[in-house]
Amino acid sequence: MPSLKTLRNRINSVKSTQKITKAMKMVAAAKLRRAQAQAEAARPYANRMAEMMSALAAGAADNPNAPALLVGTGKTQTHLIVAVTADRGLAGAFNSSIGRYVRSRIRALEAEGKTVKIFAIGRKGRDYLKREFASQIHGDVSFAGKKSVEFKAAEEIAEQIVAAFRAGEFDVCTLVYNRFASVISQIVTESRLIPASAQAAANENAPVAAPVEYEVEPDDGTLLERLLPRNLAVQIYSAILESAAGEHGARMTAMDNASRNAGDMINRLTQIYNRSRQANITKELIEIISGAEAV
């Protein structure tokens, strides 16, 4: 059995850890309110953009001059998966759930003979996927150290993806992220970015739109040239905001569980300490009485 000093040190150590987990839970709760508000504010705009892209894609399906970003290249050989995770850990299974989902999707696509590339948004996702798919990582972005992510960052990511698509580096682009449902629930969501024709069906946030005819000024080409890259940026930015809200919710839940587990451990160790102390006292009393009787 450990000595009393060892037990005291261990109890103090667990109490110190409990203070840290409680503080982290409070910080996550404070950040969650703002992140949740941002994610919920971005949803209507992203959903309407996805709905409009779906309608435009349906209308341009038979048009041979339709932009490739809208209707695709006609091939599905090379896939680019954009995985959105956090830059920090201590959030339960938040990051690993995306990693496992992307890994299973890559294996399924490769089993069909497809080529798969990865674009990682977030340090944890990059590190997770690098272990097995290091040669397939096409690019990565980290927001570590930044208090918030601006829309400009999503635009820069969208520009990189569009440039790679126009260079013929992939045919299909899919976005995978954790959609914020509640503090205890983050749903792994897969959304098609390129071609836009499949986007509304893949995006659980977007309602299914009926075919709509749009009258465009000055012309379709000018509008779509600016609208399609912006739609990519909007969907990526919405996913980043959803992921940020989910990260804080997951960390809040994980730290709450850790604090409760630390409390249970402190109680168990305290009981062991008290029993050991009482046993030592009893032993000393027996030794004193035995010595007195011997005299």
BELHU-V95586 format. One record per residue. N is the residue number from 1. RES is the residue in one letter. SS is DSSP state (H for helix, E for strand, - for the rest). PHI is phi in degrees with one decimal (* if undefined). D_LAST is the distance of its C-alpha to the last C-alpha in Angstrom with 1 decimal. Layout:
BEGIN
n = {N & N}
res = {RES & RES}
ss = {SS & SS}
phi = {PHI & PHI}
d_last = {D_LAST & D_LAST}
END
This chain:
BEGIN
n = {1 & 2 & 3 & 4 & 5 & 6 & 7 & 8 & 9 & 10 & 11 & 12 & 13 & 14 & 15 & 16 & 17 & 18 & 19 & 20 & 21 & 22 & 23 & 24 & 25 & 26 & 27 & 28 & 29 & 30 & 31 & 32 & 33 & 34 & 35 & 36 & 37 & 38 & 39 & 40 & 41 & 42 & 43 & 44 & 45 & 46 & 47 & 48 & 49 & 50 & 51 & 52 & 53 & 54 & 55 & 56 & 57 & 58 & 59 & 60 & 61 & 62 & 63 & 64 & 65 & 66 & 67 & 68 & 69 & 70 & 71 & 72 & 73 & 74 & 75 & 76 & 77 & 78 & 79 & 80 & 81 & 82 & 83 & 84 & 85 & 86 & 87 & 88 & 89 & 90 & 91 & 92 & 93 & 94 & 95 & 96 & 97 & 98 & 99 & 100 & 101 & 102 & 103 & 104 & 105 & 106 & 107 & 108 & 109 & 110 & 111 & 112 & 113 & 114 & 115 & 116 & 117 & 118 & 119 & 120 & 121 & 122 & 123 & 124 & 125 & 126 & 127 & 128 & 129 & 130 & 131 & 132 & 133 & 134 & 135 & 136 & 137 & 138 & 139 & 140 & 141 & 142 & 143 & 144 & 145 & 146 & 147 & 148 & 149 & 150 & 151 & 152 & 153 & 154 & 155 & 156 & 157 & 158 & 159 & 160 & 161 & 162 & 163 & 164 & 165 & 166 & 167 & 168 & 169 & 170 & 171 & 172 & 173 & 174 & 175 & 176 & 177 & 178 & 179 & 180 & 181 & 182 & 183 & 184 & 185 & 186 & 187 & 188 & 189 & 190 & 191 & 192 & 193 & 194 & 195 & 196 & 197 & 198 & 199 & 200 & 201 & 202 & 203 & 204 & 205 & 206 & 207 & 208 & 209 & 210 & 211 & 212 & 213 & 214 & 215 & 216 & 217 & 218 & 219 & 220 & 221 & 222 & 223 & 224 & 225 & 226 & 227 & 228 & 229 & 230 & 231 & 232 & 233 & 234 & 235 & 236 & 237 & 238 & 239 & 240 & 241 & 242 & 243 & 244 & 245 & 246 & 247 & 248 & 249 & 250 & 251 & 252 & 253 & 254 & 255 & 256 & 257 & 258 & 259 & 260 & 261 & 262 & 263 & 264 & 265 & 266 & 267 & 268 & 269 & 270 & 271 & 272 & 273 & 274 & 275 & 276 & 277 & 278 & 279 & 280 & 281 & 282 & 283 & 284 & 285 & 286 & 287 & 288 & 289 & 290 & 291 & 292 & 293 & 294 & 295}
res = {M & P & S & L & K & T & L & R & N & R & I & N & S & V & K & S & T & Q & K & I & T & K & A & M & K & M & V & A & A & A & K & L & R & R & A & Q & A & Q & A & E & A & A & R & P & Y & A & N & R & M & A & E & M & M & S & A & L & A & A & G & A & A & D & N & P & N & A & P & A & L & L & V & G & T & G & K & T & Q & T & H & L & I & V & A & V & T & A & D & R & G & L & A & G & A & F & N & S & S & I & G & R & Y & V & R & S & R & I & R & A & L & E & A & E & G & K & T & V & K & I & F & A & I & G & R & K & G & R & D & Y & L & K & R & E & F & A & S & Q & I & H & G & D & V & S & F & A & G & K & K & S & V & E & F & K & A & A & E & E & I & A & E & Q & I & V & A & A & F & R & A & G & E & F & D & V & C & T & L & V & Y & N & R & F & A & S & V & I & S & Q & I & V & T & E & S & R & L & I & P & A & S & A & Q & A & A & A & N & E & N & A & P & V & A & A & P & V & E & Y & E & V & E & P & D & D & G & T & L & L & E & R & L & L & P & R & N & L & A & V & Q & I & Y & S & A & I & L & E & S & A & A & G & E & H & G & A & R & M & T & A & M & D & N & A & S & R & N & A & G & D & M & I & N & R & L & T & Q & I & Y & N & R & S & R & Q & A & N & I & T & K & E & L & I & E & I & I & S & G & A & E & A & V}
ss = {- & - & - & H & H & H & H & H & H & H & H & H & H & H & H & H & H & H & H & H & H & H & H & H & H & H & H & H & H & H & H & H & H & H & H & H & H & H & H & H & H & H & H & H & H & H & H & H & H & H & H & H & H & H & H & H & H & H & H & - & - & - & - & - & - & - & - & H & H & H & H & - & - & - & - & - & - & E & E & E & E & E & E & E & - & - & - & - & - & - & - & - & - & H & H & H & H & H & H & H & H & H & H & H & H & H & H & H & H & H & H & - & - & - & E & E & E & E & E & E & E & - & H & H & H & H & H & H & H & H & H & H & H & H & H & H & E & E & E & E & E & - & - & - & - & - & - & - & - & - & H & H & H & H & H & H & H & H & H & H & H & H & H & H & H & H & - & - & - & - & - & E & E & E & E & E & E & E & E & E & E & E & - & - & E & E & E & E & E & E & E & E & E & E & - & H & H & H & H & H & H & H & - & - & - & - & - & - & - & - & - & - & - & - & - & - & - & - & - & H & H & H & H & H & H & H & H & H & H & H & H & H & H & H & H & H & H & H & H & H & H & H & H & H & H & H & H & H & H & H & H & H & H & H & H & H & H & H & H & H & H & H & H & H & H & H & H & H & H & H & H & H & H & H & H & H & H & H & H & H & H & H & H & H & H & H & H & H & H & H & H & H & H & H & -}
phi = {* & -60.7 & -71.8 & -62.4 & -64.1 & -62.6 & -65.2 & -61.5 & -62.8 & -68.3 & -61.7 & -64.1 & -64.6 & -66.0 & -63.0 & -65.0 & -63.6 & -63.4 & -61.7 & -66.3 & -65.7 & -65.7 & -65.0 & -65.2 & -64.5 & -65.6 & -64.7 & -62.7 & -64.7 & -66.5 & -71.4 & -61.8 & -57.9 & -69.9 & -64.3 & -65.0 & -62.2 & -65.4 & -63.8 & -68.9 & -70.9 & -81.5 & -59.7 & -58.2 & -65.5 & -63.2 & -65.7 & -67.0 & -63.1 & -63.3 & -65.0 & -65.7 & -62.1 & -62.7 & -66.5 & -64.1 & -64.9 & -64.6 & -72.7 & -99.7 & -58.6 & -97.5 & -93.1 & -67.5 & -96.4 & -65.9 & -60.8 & -63.0 & -60.9 & -87.4 & -113.3 & 90.1 & -93.8 & 90.1 & -121.5 & -134.9 & -75.7 & -111.4 & -112.4 & -114.2 & -105.8 & -97.4 & -100.8 & -105.7 & -134.1 & -94.5 & -94.4 & -125.3 & -98.3 & 56.3 & -131.7 & 65.5 & -93.6 & -57.5 & -78.5 & -66.3 & -65.6 & -67.9 & -58.9 & -66.2 & -64.7 & -63.5 & -60.7 & -67.2 & -66.3 & -62.2 & -64.4 & -66.5 & -67.3 & -65.9 & -64.7 & -87.0 & 88.2 & -86.5 & -100.8 & -123.0 & -121.3 & -126.4 & -120.6 & -98.3 & -106.3 & 114.1 & -66.8 & -65.8 & -66.2 & -60.9 & -65.6 & -64.7 & -76.6 & -66.0 & -61.0 & -113.6 & -126.6 & -58.0 & -73.6 & -100.5 & -77.0 & -80.5 & -176.8 & -153.0 & -135.8 & -126.6 & -111.0 & -61.2 & 90.3 & -94.2 & -70.5 & -150.0 & -103.8 & -88.1 & -62.6 & -59.1 & -63.9 & -66.6 & -62.9 & -64.7 & -64.2 & -61.8 & -62.4 & -63.0 & -67.3 & -63.4 & -62.0 & -66.3 & -65.6 & -68.0 & -82.6 & 77.8 & -81.7 & -156.4 & -111.2 & -131.2 & -122.7 & -125.7 & -104.7 & -124.2 & -155.4 & -92.2 & -86.4 & -74.7 & -107.9 & -161.9 & -59.7 & -104.8 & -139.2 & -126.3 & -101.5 & -67.1 & -123.6 & -112.4 & -131.8 & -81.3 & -98.0 & -132.5 & -75.3 & -70.4 & -62.1 & -96.8 & -67.9 & -63.8 & -69.5 & -83.5 & -89.7 & -67.0 & -75.5 & -91.5 & -72.0 & -77.5 & -97.4 & -76.8 & -56.6 & -130.4 & -97.9 & -109.7 & -97.2 & -115.7 & -127.1 & -74.7 & -160.9 & -60.3 & -60.5 & -64.0 & -65.6 & -67.4 & -58.7 & -96.9 & -76.4 & -64.3 & -62.3 & -68.2 & -61.6 & -58.9 & -63.4 & -64.5 & -65.8 & -67.4 & -65.0 & -61.3 & -65.0 & -63.8 & -67.0 & -60.9 & -64.8 & -63.8 & -64.0 & -63.8 & -61.5 & -66.6 & -64.8 & -66.2 & -67.3 & -60.4 & -66.1 & -63.7 & -71.9 & -65.8 & -63.1 & -64.2 & -64.0 & -67.9 & -64.5 & -64.9 & -62.2 & -62.8 & -66.3 & -61.8 & -62.7 & -64.9 & -65.9 & -64.6 & -62.2 & -62.1 & -63.0 & -64.6 & -65.5 & -64.8 & -64.8 & -64.8 & -63.6 & -65.9 & -63.4 & -61.3 & -62.1 & -66.2 & -63.9 & -61.8 & -65.0 & -65.0 & -65.7 & -63.0 & -66.4 & -66.5 & -68.3 & -66.7 & -72.5}
d_last = {32.3 & 33.4 & 31.0 & 31.0 & 33.1 & 35.6 & 36.0 & 36.5 & 39.1 & 40.9 & 41.0 & 42.5 & 44.9 & 46.2 & 46.6 & 48.7 & 50.8 & 51.3 & 52.6 & 55.1 & 56.3 & 56.7 & 58.8 & 60.9 & 61.6 & 62.8 & 65.0 & 66.4 & 67.2 & 69.1 & 71.1 & 71.8 & 73.8 & 76.2 & 76.4 & 77.1 & 79.9 & 81.5 & 81.4 & 82.8 & 85.5 & 86.6 & 86.9 & 90.2 & 92.0 & 90.6 & 91.5 & 95.1 & 95.5 & 94.4 & 96.7 & 99.7 & 99.0 & 99.0 & 102.3 & 103.9 & 102.7 & 104.2 & 107.5 & 107.6 & 106.6 & 110.2 & 111.1 & 111.3 & 111.1 & 107.8 & 105.1 & 102.7 & 99.7 & 101.0 & 102.0 & 100.3 & 101.8 & 102.5 & 99.8 & 96.1 & 95.1 & 92.8 & 90.2 & 88.4 & 85.2 & 84.0 & 80.3 & 78.8 & 75.1 & 72.8 & 71.8 & 68.1 & 65.5 & 62.6 & 65.0 & 63.9 & 66.6 & 69.4 & 70.5 & 69.6 & 71.8 & 74.8 & 74.0 & 73.6 & 76.8 & 78.8 & 77.5 & 78.6 & 82.0 & 82.5 & 81.8 & 84.1 & 86.9 & 86.5 & 86.7 & 90.1 & 91.2 & 90.9 & 89.9 & 87.1 & 86.3 & 83.6 & 83.6 & 80.1 & 79.7 & 76.0 & 73.6 & 71.3 & 74.2 & 75.5 & 72.2 & 71.7 & 75.2 & 75.3 & 72.8 & 75.4 & 78.7 & 78.7 & 82.3 & 83.6 & 82.4 & 85.7 & 84.2 & 81.3 & 80.8 & 77.6 & 77.2 & 73.7 & 73.3 & 76.1 & 75.4 & 78.3 & 80.9 & 84.5 & 87.5 & 88.9 & 86.1 & 87.1 & 90.7 & 89.8 & 88.1 & 91.1 & 93.4 & 91.5 & 91.7 & 95.4 & 96.2 & 94.5 & 96.3 & 99.7 & 98.9 & 98.6 & 94.9 & 94.1 & 95.9 & 93.4 & 90.7 & 87.9 & 85.3 & 81.8 & 79.4 & 76.9 & 78.7 & 76.7 & 76.5 & 73.4 & 70.0 & 68.6 & 71.8 & 73.7 & 76.5 & 77.5 & 81.3 & 84.0 & 87.3 & 90.4 & 91.8 & 94.6 & 96.9 & 96.9 & 98.6 & 95.3 & 93.2 & 93.5 & 92.6 & 89.5 & 88.3 & 86.5 & 87.0 & 90.8 & 93.0 & 95.6 & 98.9 & 102.3 & 105.0 & 106.4 & 109.4 & 109.0 & 112.0 & 111.0 & 112.5 & 113.5 & 112.7 & 110.0 & 109.4 & 108.7 & 106.4 & 104.4 & 104.1 & 102.0 & 100.5 & 99.0 & 96.8 & 95.8 & 94.8 & 92.5 & 90.9 & 90.5 & 88.8 & 86.5 & 85.6 & 85.0 & 82.7 & 80.7 & 80.3 & 79.2 & 76.7 & 75.3 & 74.8 & 73.2 & 70.9 & 69.5 & 69.1 & 67.3 & 65.0 & 64.3 & 63.4 & 61.3 & 59.3 & 58.7 & 57.4 & 55.2 & 53.8 & 52.9 & 51.4 & 49.3 & 48.1 & 47.1 & 45.2 & 43.4 & 42.3 & 41.0 & 39.1 & 37.7 & 36.4 & 34.8 & 33.3 & 31.8 & 30.4 & 28.9 & 27.4 & 26.0 & 24.6 & 22.8 & 21.4 & 20.2 & 18.6 & 16.8 & 15.5 & 14.4 & 12.5 & 10.9 & 10.0 & 8.8 & 6.4 & 5.3 & 5.4 & 3.8 & 0.0}
END
